[in-house]
């Protein structure tokens, strides 16, 4: 890390640490995984952003997924500006909410009825409460390494063995809450079968990232999502697809459309807000009818359906729907970046593998590619961290953690990809 290059960011971070816990409003931004000082962003456009020191970067974080059209897309910006001119919040129903709900239901066929919220975490916590309220059952099944927001019952750490009852993964989570969450390894057919054999009558739902993102981009094994679906159906449990990250990023209809597996409930966020804070959960009409005021399961939000967020989201979703060949180009960009980086890292003498699904990708300093969280943790984190800083110094901003997926946008053209791979050649040479 060159001190002079990041001097303004360092000063801003020092002040931020006096004002906010760890100097940030979301932990991964603090660069704790990679060390050093986080860069402070000043502005962004297309595939790039500029930091407070004026350095320009090719961005593979994209606000952790939402910027699928690139930063500051003209149609999204115009939609926000027009909405803001009419007022920023009403706390009352609007025509925009109807139009947005219609669009989501059109593009995600499993969603018959939808409720808008303000974040992905809010969407998942609400869907989990709904599943418990609908089934009258207490237990939830999640997969180790899958992240579903910071709701208490999701912050558990899996123990050893095929599947264990969770224990609190963070101070402040009550043990009695964590005990109702069962964890199982991702992509483990037998492990999940055992979980349902032992607890099937108590399980309200099984929640899964159909393609993981918070332990890197790991696709499901062939037939695995179908297996999860079959177990839930056979045991009267609901299947929740957490598509906060994958929704509209791996395919227009989300991962459920890509893999042909239909969940009972779906949670959405990120892409559907066009970069503004928004989330949603929806699914079968008979299940959603249990949400207040239609039913007894309570959930509310003062800013839910905010006109700025809804306007930005609609502009982005319509562009995704109406642009021919967009997902093919997005997938090709992710493939070119992932495979190009992987080839170069291997040629430099490091173990390496890569994955990519739609507009998501990961580079692992490990070979072969991991299929679950336990295998992800076998990667060479020290090598990744060195590569991260070498790339950052050369104007390429990757996720500041070996456990996070990377994201491309439609602004990551072949020319941008070529610039990234050239930077990688130079970065790896500097690593010896």
C-alpha positions as CSV (number, residue, x, y, z in Angstrom):
1,X,0.0,0.0,0.0
2,X,1.5,3.3,-1.1
3,X,0.7,5.9,1.6
4,X,0.8,8.9,-0.7
5,X,-1.7,7.4,-3.1
6,X,-4.3,7.0,-0.4
7,X,-3.4,9.9,1.9
8,X,-6.9,11.6,1.8
9,X,-8.6,8.3,2.4
10,X,-6.4,7.6,5.4
11,X,-7.3,11.0,6.9
12,X,-11.0,10.4,6.3
13,X,-10.8,7.0,7.8
14,X,-9.0,8.3,10.9
15,X,-11.8,10.7,11.4
16,X,-14.5,8.1,10.6
17,X,-13.1,5.9,13.3
18,X,-13.9,8.6,15.9
19,X,-17.5,8.9,14.6
20,X,-18.6,5.4,13.7
21,X,-17.9,1.9,15.0
22,X,-14.8,0.8,13.1
23,X,-15.1,3.9,10.9
24,X,-17.8,2.3,8.7
25,X,-21.5,1.7,8.5
26,X,-21.1,-1.9,7.3
27,X,-18.2,-4.1,8.5
28,X,-16.7,-5.4,5.3
29,X,-16.0,-1.9,4.2
30,X,-13.3,-1.5,6.9
31,X,-10.8,-3.7,5.0
32,X,-10.2,-5.8,8.1
33,X,-9.9,-9.0,5.9
34,X,-7.2,-7.5,3.7
35,X,-5.6,-5.0,6.1
36,X,-4.7,-1.4,5.4
37,X,-7.1,1.5,5.1
38,X,-10.2,1.5,3.0
39,X,-10.5,3.9,0.0
40,X,-13.2,6.5,0.3
41,X,-15.3,6.9,-2.9
42,X,-15.9,10.4,-4.3
43,X,-17.9,9.6,-7.4
44,X,-18.7,6.8,-9.9
45,X,-19.7,6.3,-13.5
46,X,-20.1,3.2,-15.6
47,X,-17.5,0.6,-14.7
48,X,-15.4,3.0,-12.7
49,X,-15.2,5.0,-9.5
50,X,-12.8,7.7,-8.3
51,X,-11.6,7.9,-4.7
52,X,-11.1,11.0,-2.5
53,X,-7.5,11.2,-3.7
54,X,-8.6,11.3,-7.3
55,X,-7.5,7.7,-8.1
56,X,-9.6,5.9,-10.7
57,X,-10.6,2.3,-10.4
58,X,-12.3,-0.4,-12.4
59,X,-15.0,-1.5,-9.9
60,X,-15.9,-5.2,-9.4
61,X,-17.9,-4.5,-6.2
62,X,-20.7,-2.4,-7.8
63,X,-22.2,-1.5,-4.4
64,X,-22.1,-5.3,-3.7
65,X,-24.3,-6.2,-6.7
66,X,-26.9,-3.5,-7.4
67,X,-25.1,-1.7,-10.2
68,X,-25.7,-4.2,-12.9
69,X,-26.0,-1.4,-15.5
70,X,-22.9,0.4,-14.2
71,X,-22.8,3.4,-12.0
72,X,-25.0,6.4,-12.6
73,X,-26.9,4.9,-15.5
74,X,-28.7,7.8,-17.3
75,X,-32.2,6.2,-17.2
76,X,-31.9,5.4,-13.5
77,X,-30.6,8.8,-12.6
78,X,-33.4,10.4,-14.6
79,X,-36.0,8.3,-12.8
80,X,-34.7,9.3,-9.4
81,X,-34.5,13.0,-10.3
82,X,-38.1,13.0,-11.6
83,X,-39.3,11.2,-8.6
84,X,-37.5,13.5,-6.2
85,X,-39.0,16.5,-7.8
86,X,-42.4,15.2,-6.7
87,X,-41.4,14.5,-3.1
88,X,-39.1,12.1,-1.4
89,X,-41.5,10.2,0.8
90,X,-45.2,10.1,1.6
91,X,-46.0,7.3,4.0
92,X,-49.1,6.6,1.9
93,X,-49.8,4.3,-1.1
94,X,-48.7,5.4,-4.6
95,X,-49.4,4.3,-8.2
96,X,-45.6,3.6,-8.4
97,X,-45.9,0.8,-5.9
98,X,-48.6,-0.9,-8.0
99,X,-46.4,-0.7,-11.1
100,X,-43.4,-1.9,-9.4
101,X,-45.2,-4.9,-7.8
102,X,-46.7,-5.8,-11.2
103,X,-43.2,-5.7,-12.8
104,X,-41.7,-7.9,-10.1
105,X,-44.5,-10.4,-10.4
106,X,-44.2,-10.4,-14.2
107,X,-40.5,-11.1,-14.1
108,X,-40.4,-13.6,-11.2
109,X,-43.3,-16.0,-11.9
110,X,-43.2,-17.7,-8.5
111,X,-44.0,-14.4,-6.9
112,X,-47.8,-14.0,-7.0
113,X,-48.0,-11.4,-4.3
114,X,-45.1,-9.2,-3.1
115,X,-44.4,-6.9,-0.1
116,X,-41.8,-4.1,-0.5
117,X,-39.4,-3.4,2.4
118,X,-36.2,-1.4,2.8
119,X,-33.3,-3.9,2.6
120,X,-32.4,-7.5,1.9
121,X,-32.1,-8.2,5.6
122,X,-35.6,-6.9,6.3
123,X,-36.9,-9.0,3.4
124,X,-35.3,-12.2,4.8
125,X,-36.3,-11.6,8.4
126,X,-39.9,-11.0,7.3
127,X,-40.0,-14.1,5.1
128,X,-38.7,-16.2,8.0
129,X,-41.3,-14.8,10.4
130,X,-44.0,-15.5,7.7
131,X,-42.8,-19.1,7.3
132,X,-43.1,-19.7,11.0
133,X,-46.4,-18.0,11.2
134,X,-47.8,-19.9,8.2
135,X,-46.6,-23.4,9.3
136,X,-46.8,-23.0,13.0
137,X,-43.4,-24.6,13.3
138,X,-40.3,-23.2,15.1
139,X,-37.2,-24.4,13.3
140,X,-35.3,-23.0,10.3
141,X,-32.7,-24.7,8.1
142,X,-29.9,-22.7,6.6
143,X,-26.6,-23.6,5.0
144,X,-23.2,-22.9,6.4
145,X,-21.6,-20.0,4.6
146,X,-24.9,-18.6,3.2
147,X,-25.6,-15.1,4.5
148,X,-29.2,-13.9,5.0
149,X,-28.7,-10.6,6.8
150,X,-28.1,-9.9,10.4
151,X,-31.4,-11.2,11.8
152,X,-30.8,-13.1,15.0
153,X,-31.7,-16.5,13.9
154,X,-29.5,-16.3,10.9
155,X,-26.3,-15.3,12.8
156,X,-25.3,-18.8,13.8
157,X,-22.1,-20.7,13.4
158,X,-22.3,-24.3,12.3
159,X,-20.6,-26.9,14.4
160,X,-18.7,-30.0,13.2
161,X,-20.5,-33.0,11.6
162,X,-23.1,-33.3,8.9
163,X,-25.6,-31.0,10.5
164,X,-25.7,-29.4,13.9
165,X,-28.0,-27.1,15.8
166,X,-26.6,-23.6,15.6
167,X,-25.0,-21.7,18.4
168,X,-24.8,-17.9,18.7
169,X,-22.4,-16.6,16.1
170,X,-22.2,-13.1,17.6
171,X,-22.7,-11.6,21.1
172,X,-26.3,-10.4,21.6
173,X,-27.9,-13.5,19.9
174,X,-29.8,-15.5,22.5
175,X,-29.0,-19.2,22.7
176,X,-32.6,-20.1,22.7
177,X,-33.1,-18.2,19.4
178,X,-30.0,-19.8,17.8
179,X,-31.2,-23.3,18.9
180,X,-34.1,-23.1,16.5
181,X,-31.7,-22.7,13.5
182,X,-30.3,-25.8,12.0
183,X,-27.2,-25.6,9.8
184,X,-26.1,-27.9,7.1
185,X,-23.2,-27.9,4.6
186,X,-24.0,-26.4,1.2
187,X,-24.2,-28.9,-1.7
188,X,-24.3,-31.9,0.8
189,X,-27.2,-34.2,-0.3
190,X,-26.9,-36.7,2.5
191,X,-26.4,-34.1,5.2
192,X,-29.6,-32.3,4.3
193,X,-31.6,-35.5,4.1
194,X,-30.4,-36.4,7.6
195,X,-31.5,-33.0,8.9
196,X,-35.1,-33.5,7.6
197,X,-35.1,-37.1,8.8
198,X,-34.4,-35.9,12.4
199,X,-36.4,-32.6,12.5
200,X,-38.8,-32.7,9.5
201,X,-42.0,-32.2,11.5
202,X,-40.5,-29.1,13.3
203,X,-39.0,-27.3,10.3
204,X,-40.9,-24.3,9.1
205,X,-38.7,-23.5,6.2
206,X,-35.4,-24.1,4.5
207,X,-33.7,-20.9,3.3
208,X,-30.9,-21.0,0.7
209,X,-28.9,-18.8,-1.5
210,X,-29.3,-20.7,-4.8
211,X,-25.9,-19.5,-5.8
212,X,-23.9,-18.4,-2.8
213,X,-22.2,-15.0,-2.7
214,X,-20.9,-14.5,0.8
215,X,-18.4,-17.4,0.7
216,X,-17.6,-16.6,-2.9
217,X,-19.7,-17.4,-5.9
218,X,-20.4,-21.1,-5.5
219,X,-23.1,-22.6,-7.8
220,X,-25.3,-25.5,-6.7
221,X,-24.3,-29.0,-7.5
222,X,-26.3,-30.6,-10.3
223,X,-29.7,-31.6,-8.8
224,X,-29.0,-30.0,-5.4
225,X,-31.7,-27.4,-5.6
226,X,-34.2,-30.0,-6.8
227,X,-33.2,-32.1,-3.8
228,X,-33.9,-29.3,-1.4
229,X,-37.2,-28.6,-3.1
230,X,-38.2,-32.3,-2.8
231,X,-37.3,-32.5,0.9
232,X,-39.3,-29.4,1.8
233,X,-42.4,-30.6,-0.1
234,X,-42.2,-34.0,1.4
235,X,-42.0,-32.6,5.0
236,X,-44.5,-29.8,4.7
237,X,-41.7,-27.1,5.0
238,X,-41.5,-23.9,2.9
239,X,-38.6,-23.4,0.6
240,X,-37.3,-19.8,0.6
241,X,-34.8,-18.7,-2.1
242,X,-32.8,-15.8,-0.9
243,X,-32.2,-14.0,-4.2
244,X,-31.2,-10.7,-2.7
245,X,-27.9,-11.2,-4.5
246,X,-28.8,-13.5,-7.4
247,X,-32.2,-11.9,-8.2
248,X,-31.9,-10.3,-11.7
249,X,-28.1,-10.7,-11.6
250,X,-27.6,-14.3,-12.7
251,X,-30.7,-14.2,-15.0
252,X,-33.7,-12.1,-15.6
253,X,-36.0,-14.3,-13.5
254,X,-33.3,-14.9,-10.9
255,X,-31.6,-18.2,-10.1
256,X,-35.0,-20.0,-9.9
257,X,-35.5,-19.2,-13.5
258,X,-32.0,-20.2,-14.4
259,X,-32.2,-23.6,-12.7
260,X,-35.9,-24.3,-13.1
261,X,-36.7,-24.8,-9.4
262,X,-39.7,-23.0,-7.9
263,X,-39.5,-21.8,-4.2
264,X,-42.5,-21.0,-2.1
265,X,-41.1,-17.6,-1.0
266,X,-38.4,-15.4,-2.6
267,X,-36.5,-12.5,-1.0
268,X,-35.1,-9.8,-3.3
269,X,-32.9,-6.7,-2.9
270,X,-29.9,-5.0,-4.5
271,X,-30.6,-5.0,-8.3
272,X,-34.3,-4.3,-7.8
273,X,-33.5,-0.9,-6.2
274,X,-31.2,0.4,-8.9
275,X,-28.7,1.4,-6.1
276,X,-31.2,2.8,-3.6
277,X,-32.2,1.0,-0.4
278,X,-35.0,-1.5,-1.2
279,X,-35.9,-5.1,-0.6
280,X,-38.9,-7.3,-1.2
281,X,-40.3,-10.7,-0.3
282,X,-43.1,-12.5,-2.1
283,X,-44.4,-15.8,-3.3
284,X,-47.5,-17.9,-3.2
285,X,-50.7,-15.9,-2.7
286,X,-52.0,-18.2,0.0
287,X,-48.8,-17.8,2.1
288,X,-48.6,-14.0,1.6
289,X,-52.2,-13.7,2.7
290,X,-50.9,-14.3,6.2
291,X,-49.1,-10.9,6.2
292,X,-50.8,-8.0,8.0
293,X,-53.2,-6.4,7.3
294,X,-54.5,-9.4,5.4
295,X,-53.5,-11.8,8.0
296,X,-52.0,-12.1,11.5
297,X,-48.2,-12.0,10.8
298,X,-47.2,-8.5,11.4
299,X,-44.6,-6.5,9.4
300,X,-44.4,-2.8,8.7
301,X,-42.1,-0.1,7.4
302,X,-42.4,3.7,7.3
303,X,-40.3,4.0,4.2
304,X,-41.4,0.8,2.5
305,X,-42.2,1.5,-1.2
306,X,-40.3,4.7,-1.1
307,X,-40.9,6.6,-4.4
308,X,-37.2,7.2,-5.2
309,X,-36.2,3.6,-4.6
310,X,-39.2,2.3,-6.5
311,X,-38.6,4.6,-9.5
312,X,-34.9,3.7,-9.7
313,X,-35.7,0.0,-9.4
314,X,-38.3,0.1,-12.2
315,X,-36.0,2.0,-14.5
316,X,-33.3,-0.6,-14.0
317,X,-35.6,-3.7,-14.3
318,X,-37.2,-2.4,-17.5
319,X,-33.8,-1.8,-19.0
320,X,-32.8,-5.4,-18.0
321,X,-36.0,-6.8,-19.5
322,X,-36.0,-4.8,-22.7
323,X,-32.3,-4.9,-23.7
324,X,-31.7,-7.8,-26.1
325,X,-28.7,-9.9,-25.4
326,X,-27.9,-8.1,-22.2
327,X,-27.5,-11.2,-20.0
328,X,-25.4,-13.0,-22.6
329,X,-22.9,-10.0,-22.6
330,X,-23.0,-9.9,-18.8
331,X,-22.2,-13.6,-18.5
332,X,-19.4,-13.3,-21.1
333,X,-17.8,-10.4,-19.2
334,X,-17.9,-12.4,-15.9
335,X,-16.4,-15.5,-17.7
336,X,-13.7,-13.5,-19.3
337,X,-12.7,-11.8,-16.0
338,X,-12.8,-15.0,-13.9
339,X,-11.0,-17.3,-16.3
340,X,-8.5,-14.6,-17.4
341,X,-7.5,-13.9,-13.8
342,X,-7.4,-17.6,-13.0
343,X,-5.1,-18.4,-15.9
344,X,-2.7,-15.7,-14.9
345,X,-2.6,-16.5,-11.2
346,X,-1.9,-20.2,-12.1
347,X,0.8,-19.1,-14.5
348,X,2.4,-17.1,-11.7
349,X,2.8,-20.3,-9.7
350,X,-0.2,-20.0,-7.3
351,X,-3.0,-22.5,-6.9
352,X,-6.1,-21.0,-8.4
353,X,-9.7,-21.7,-9.6
354,X,-12.6,-19.6,-10.5
355,X,-16.4,-19.7,-10.8
356,X,-18.9,-17.6,-12.6
357,X,-22.7,-17.6,-12.9
358,X,-24.4,-14.8,-14.8
359,X,-23.0,-11.5,-13.6
360,X,-21.2,-13.0,-10.6
361,X,-17.8,-14.5,-10.3
362,X,-15.0,-15.5,-7.9
363,X,-11.3,-16.1,-8.0
364,X,-10.1,-18.6,-5.4
365,X,-6.4,-19.1,-4.5
366,X,-7.2,-22.8,-4.3
367,X,-7.6,-25.7,-6.8
368,X,-10.0,-27.2,-7.4
369,X,-12.8,-24.7,-6.9
370,X,-14.6,-25.0,-3.6
371,X,-18.2,-26.4,-3.4
372,X,-18.9,-25.5,0.3
373,X,-17.8,-23.2,3.1
374,X,-15.3,-25.7,4.6
375,X,-13.5,-25.9,1.2
376,X,-13.5,-22.1,0.8
377,X,-11.6,-21.8,4.1
378,X,-8.8,-23.9,2.6
379,X,-7.9,-21.2,0.2
380,X,-4.6,-19.2,0.5
381,X,-6.0,-16.0,2.1
382,X,-2.6,-14.4,2.4
383,X,-2.0,-14.8,-1.3
384,X,-5.4,-13.3,-2.1
385,X,-4.7,-10.3,0.2
386,X,-1.4,-9.6,-1.6
387,X,-3.1,-9.8,-4.9
388,X,-5.9,-7.5,-3.8
389,X,-3.5,-4.8,-2.9
390,X,-1.4,-5.2,-6.0
391,X,-4.5,-4.9,-8.1
392,X,-5.8,-1.9,-6.1
393,X,-2.5,-0.1,-6.6
394,X,-3.0,-0.6,-10.3
395,X,-6.6,0.7,-10.4
396,X,-8.7,-2.4,-10.0
397,X,-11.0,-2.6,-7.1
398,X,-12.0,-6.1,-6.1
399,X,-14.0,-7.2,-3.1
400,X,-11.9,-6.6,0.0
401,X,-12.4,-10.1,1.2
402,X,-11.6,-13.6,-0.1
403,X,-15.0,-14.7,1.0
404,X,-17.0,-12.3,-1.3
405,X,-18.2,-12.6,-4.9
406,X,-17.3,-10.2,-7.5
407,X,-19.8,-8.4,-9.8
408,X,-19.6,-7.2,-13.4
409,X,-21.9,-4.7,-15.1
410,X,-22.9,-4.0,-18.7
411,X,-20.3,-1.3,-18.5
412,X,-17.5,-3.9,-18.2
413,X,-16.8,-4.0,-21.9
414,X,-14.2,-6.2,-23.5
415,X,-11.8,-3.2,-23.5
416,X,-12.3,-2.8,-19.7
417,X,-11.7,-6.6,-19.2
418,X,-8.5,-6.4,-21.3
419,X,-7.3,-3.5,-19.1
420,X,-8.0,-5.6,-15.9
421,X,-6.0,-8.6,-17.2
422,X,-3.1,-6.4,-18.2
423,X,-3.1,-5.0,-14.6
424,X,-3.2,-8.6,-13.3
425,X,-0.1,-9.4,-15.3
426,X,1.8,-6.5,-13.7
427,X,0.4,-7.2,-10.2
428,X,1.4,-10.8,-10.2
429,X,4.9,-9.9,-11.5
430,X,5.2,-7.5,-8.5
431,X,4.3,-10.4,-6.2
432,X,7.3,-12.4,-7.3
